[in-house]
Amino acid sequence: MAETRDMPVVVVHAKDLPVYCPNPSMPLWSSHPRVYLDVADEGEVLCPYCGTRYRLEGGAGGGHR
């Protein structure tokens, strides 16, 4: 498995919440079961299946905490 530093970073914003992986831009051949990720609390989260890092920019906004 690739190391975490080699995995892509997906920048998301409040309008993108809730965040899930695989995200719509990922190719179908590389998909895994959909998992929802809580990026609002820490501002960054890793997908437990593929290691893709999701980073929230600009905060969660109203109602997403």
C-alpha positions as CSV (number, residue, x, y, z in Angstrom):
1,M,0.0,0.0,0.0
2,A,1.2,3.5,-0.8
3,E,2.4,5.7,2.1
4,T,0.1,8.5,3.3
5,R,2.3,11.2,2.0
6,D,1.9,9.8,-1.6
7,M,-1.9,9.9,-1.4
8,P,-3.8,12.7,-3.1
9,V,-5.3,15.6,-1.1
10,V,-8.9,16.6,-1.9
11,V,-9.8,20.1,-0.8
12,V,-13.5,20.4,0.1
13,H,-15.6,23.4,1.2
14,A,-18.8,23.7,3.3
15,K,-20.9,23.3,0.2
16,D,-19.4,19.9,-0.4
17,L,-20.5,18.4,3.0
18,P,-21.2,15.7,3.8
19,V,-17.9,14.3,2.4
20,Y,-17.7,10.7,1.1
21,C,-15.2,8.5,-0.5
22,P,-14.8,7.4,-3.2
23,N,-15.7,10.9,-4.5
24,P,-17.4,11.6,-7.8
25,S,-14.1,12.4,-9.6
26,M,-12.5,9.0,-8.8
27,P,-12.6,6.4,-11.6
28,L,-15.0,3.6,-11.3
29,W,-12.3,0.9,-11.5
30,S,-10.7,2.1,-8.3
31,S,-13.8,2.4,-6.2
32,H,-14.4,0.8,-2.8
33,P,-17.5,0.8,-0.6
34,R,-18.8,4.3,0.1
35,V,-17.8,5.7,3.4
36,Y,-18.9,9.1,4.8
37,L,-16.0,11.1,6.4
38,D,-16.3,13.6,9.3
39,V,-14.0,16.3,8.1
40,A,-15.8,19.1,10.0
41,D,-14.4,18.4,13.4
42,E,-10.7,18.1,12.7
43,G,-10.5,19.9,9.3
44,E,-8.8,16.9,7.7
45,V,-9.5,13.2,7.5
46,L,-8.1,10.1,5.7
47,C,-10.3,7.6,3.9
48,P,-9.8,4.3,5.8
49,Y,-10.0,2.3,2.5
50,C,-7.8,4.2,0.1
51,G,-5.9,6.7,2.2
52,T,-7.2,9.8,0.2
53,R,-6.8,12.8,2.4
54,Y,-9.7,15.3,2.5
55,R,-9.1,18.8,3.8
56,L,-11.8,21.3,4.7
57,E,-11.1,24.9,3.8
58,G,-13.0,27.8,5.1
59,G,-14.7,25.9,8.0
60,A,-17.9,23.9,8.1
61,G,-20.3,26.8,8.1
62,G,-23.7,26.7,9.8
63,G,-25.3,23.5,10.7
64,H,-22.5,21.1,9.9
65,R,-20.9,20.6,13.3
